[in-house]
C-alpha cells in the first residue's frame, strides 16, 4: 500500500496510523557504521553492552541508529522534538503535547480521540528507535508539523536540529533519584537486575544514555542560550500545576490557546482527560506492547505511580546522600539544582 501523501494531511497525526499504511520494507539497521561502533570504548552494565559515543554511554545496539539519525534526519519547519532522560515523565508529556497540538482536529472530549485507542508512544514516534531499526524514512510520511521524541543527549542531536530556529525542543527532567527508581522498575521487566546494581552504575555514569548529569546539563545550558528554541520543564512542577504547563507548552510551540479556548476550558480538559491516572486506566494502556526495537515493553509498564518522592521507599539515607552529592558536584555552578 502506498503511503498517504503528507501534503494531504495536517499534523500531528498518530504515527501508528501512518506507519501501518507505509510499505514495510523490513529494512535492517544501518551496517555501514559497524567499524565506528567496534572502535568505541565499551563497558558492561546491567547485562547490557554500552559504548561510549561522544561522551555518552549508549546501548551498543543503538549506536548505529544515533549515527544514522545525525547524518540522515532532515528537519522541517514546525518540527517539535520532546527530549528527556528515560523515565522522567516522557509518556505523560507525549500525551499532553499531542492532545494540545491536535486539539483542532480532535477536541479533548472527542470520543474518537487517538489517545483513547492507542498508547502515547504509538502516537508520538521515538525517532532513536526508528533509526536504530533502519526505519527512519518512516518519519517522512508524517505530515507537518511533526511531533517526535528522543532520549539522546543534546550534544548528540544533529546540528540541523539544534541550530534550527524553526525547530522546537521541549525537554523534561525530574529528580534524578526518582528517575533512577522508575528506571529500575521499568528495566527489570526485560533486564532483571537489583536496584543496588543500577544505583552503582548510575553513580559511575554508566547507564544507557548516561551520565545523567551530562544529559541534564546539555539541555539546561542550551535552554539558557536559546530559550526561544528549548523549553526546559521539570516533572515535579508539572505535577503541581499541569494546566499552566500545558498553556506554556502551547505558547512555546506557537499554538497558544485562544480566548475562546480558555472560556471553553480546553487547557483544563486536556489535563483532566489525559492525566496520568486517566491514561493508566485506559484499555489501550492496559493491554498490548510497544516494540522498542531492542526490547519490547508492555503498555502497562509505562504507567506505575507517576508521583514525586518515591525514591524514599527504595534508597537508604546513605544512598540518597551519595547520589545527591554526585549530582550536586557535577551540576555545580550551572544554576540547576534538585532541592
N, C-alpha and C positions, 0 to 999 in steps of 0.2 A: 504494500500500500504506500502511495506517495505521501510525504509529509504535508500537512496543511500549510499553506503559504503564510508566513509570519505577517505579511502585509495585509492579510485579511482579518487579522485579529489585533486586539489591543491587550497588552499585558498589564500585570502578570496574569498568567493562566496556570493551572495546575500542571506541573511538569509531567506527572504520571499520564495525564490525558494526552499530552503531546508525544511523549516517549512511546506509547503504545501504537501511535499512528505512524511512527518513523520506522522505516525498514531496519530490522535488526541484522546488522552485518556480522554480528558475533566477533567483532574485531578484538584482537588481543592487545594487551598493554604494549606500549612502545618499547622495542627491544634495542633501539639504536643507542640508548644511553647506558647499556649494561656495563661497559668498561668504566664509565664515570662512577657508577654505583660501587663497583668492586674495589675501586681505589680509595673510597671514603673510609675514614675511621669508623670502627664498629664496636658495639658492646651488646651484651645480652642482659635484658631486664624483664622480669615478669614473664619469662619464657618467650620473649619476642626479641628478634634481632633488630637493633636500631643502628642507623647510620647517621653520622654527624654531617649534615649538609648546611653549609653557610651558617654555622653556629647553632643550628637547631638539631635535636635528636629526632629523627624521622623513622617510622617503621620502614624496614627495608623494602617492603612491597610497594610503598607509596613514593619512593624517591623518583622513579622514572615518571610518575604522574606529575609530580611537582615540576620537574624539568620541562616536561611536555607542555604543561599549563603556562609556564613562564614564556615559552617560545612560540606557542601556537594560539593562545587565547586572544581573541580580538574584542576589546570592549566596545560598547556603543554608548552614545549619549543617553543619559537616563538610567543607566545600569545602577542597581543598588546591591551592594555586597554586605551581607551580615557576617561579621567575623567574631570569633570567640575562641578561648581555650575550651576544650571539651568539658561538658557538664557545668556550664555557667549560666544556664537559662536559655540555651540556644533554641530548644523546641518551642518554648513559650514565645520567644521573640519572633521566631518564624511565623507563628500563628498570628500574633498581633500585627506584624508588618504586612503579612499577606492580606489579612482582613482589612487593614487600613487602605492598602493600595487598590484592592478590588471592590471597594465599597460602592462604586458607581454601577458595576455590573452585578455585584452580589451584595445587597444591603446586609448588615449583620444578622437580621432576623429572617433572612431568606431560608425557607426550609430546604432549598436545593443548594445551599452553600457548600462549596467543595470541602471545607474543613469539617463538615458533618459526615462526610462519606470517606474521607481518607486522612491518613496521618500527615501532620505538618511537613514531615520530611519528604512526603510524596508530592507535596505542593511546591516546595522550595528546594531546588536541586543543590546537592553538595558537590560543588564543582571539582574538588580534590579527587573525590571518588570516581567521577566520570572520566577524568583524565588518567587516573590510575588504571581504569579498565579499558583505556583506549577509545572511549566513547565521548570525548569532549565535543565532537561535532554535534552531539545532540542538543547542546546549548544554542546552536544556530537556528534550530527550529522554533525557539521561543520568540514570541513577538515582544517588541519593546513597549514599555520599559520592562527589563528583566529583573527578577529578584532571585538572588543566589546566596549561598553561604560558603564559608571556608573556616578551617581550623589552622590555616597557615600563618606563620609569623608575618608581621608587616614587611620585614626585610626580604621575605621570600616571594611576595606578590610581584607581578610584572610591573615594570615602570610605567607601562601603558595604562595601568590602573591607578597606581599611587600618584602619578604626576598628571593625571587627567582631571581637570576641573569639572568635566561633565559626568564623572562617576562619583557616587556617594558610598562611603563606607560607614557602617554602624557597628561599633564594637561593644560587646557586653562582657563584663567580668563579674566575679563575686569574691568573697573572702576565700583566699587560697585553701584554708583549712576545710571549709565546706565543699569546695571544688574537689579536693582530694578524697573526701569521704564519698561523695556522689560518684566519682570516677571508679572507686573501688567496687561499690555496689553494681555499677554498670558493667565493668570489665569481668568480674568474677563469673558472670553468666556464660562467657565464652573463653575466658582465660583464667582458670582458678588460681588464686593467689591469696596470701594472707595480707591483712591491712598493714602489718609491720613491714612486709616486703615492699609494698607500694610506697609506704611512708619513707623508707630508707632510700629508695630510688629517687623519689621526688626531692629529698634533701640534697642529693647529689646532682640534681638537674637532669637525671636520665630517665625520663618518661616520654611517651610519644608526644611530639611537639613541645618537648621541654627544652631548656629550663623554663618553668612557668614565669620567673621574674623577667626573663628576656621577652617573653610573649607579651606580658603586660606593658613593659617599658616601651616596646616598639610602637604600639598603638597609642599609648599615653603621650609620648613625645610627639608623634605625628599629629595627634589631635590638637596639641598646643601650637604647633607650627601651622597647621592647615585646618582651623576649626570649621571652615565652610565645607570641607570635604570629608571630615571624620568626626562622627558623633560618638563620644565615649560615655557609655552607660554602666551603671552599677546595679546588679540584680537586687541587692537589698533595698536600694532606693526605689526601684520599680515596684517592689512588693508594698511599700508604704503608700505610694500614690501612682498606681498604674495608669489612671486616666490622664493625668498630666503628662506622663511619659509618652503616651500614645499621641497626644497633641504635639509634643516636642518632636517626635519621630515624623509625624505628618508634615510639620513645617520644614524640617531638615531636608526631606526628600522632595520638597517643592509641591506638595499636595496638601496644603493646610485645610483644616476644616472651615467651612463657610459658616456665617452666622446662622444660616438655615440648618446646617448640620448640628450646630450646637443646640439650637432650640429643639431640634428633633431628638437630641440625646444620643447622637451617633457615637461619639467617643466613648461614652459610658456603656453603650450597648455592646461595642466591640470588646471592651474589657469584661463585661458581665457574661456575654455569650461564649467568649473564647478564653476564659480564665483557665488557669492550670487545672483546677478541680473539675470544671466542666469538660475540658478536653480529656482528662483522665477517665471520666465516666462514659465517654462515647464508645459505642460498639466498635467503631473503626480503630480505636486505640487499645481495645482490649483483646483483639484477635489479629492475626496476621503477623508478618515480619517485614523488616526492612533489609534490603540487600546492601550491605556496606562495602561490597566488592572484595574486602579482605575477610570480614566477619559478617554473619547475619545476626541481626538483633530483633527480638520480638518487639512489636509496637508497644507492648505494655512496659518494657524495660525503660522507656524514655520518660516514664511518669512514676516517681517514687513518692517523695514528700513535698518537694518544692518549697521548703522552708529555710529560714536562716538560723544558724546556730546549732545545727545537728551534730557538728563536729565534737561537741562536748560528750556525746554518747559513744565516741569511738577513740578519742585521744586522751591520754593521761595528761595532767598538767605539765609534766616534764616534756612530753612530745609537743604539746602546743607551744610551749615556751621556745623549744628548739627551732620549730618551724617559723614562728613569728620572728625570731632573731635573724634567721637566714633571710627571710623576705625583707625585713626592715633594712638589713645591711645592703642587700642587693638593690633595693629601691631608694636607698638613702640619697637625699639631695634632689630627688626628682619632683617632690611635692605630692607623689602618690602614696597614700597610706591606707591601711585597713583597720584602723582603730578609731 
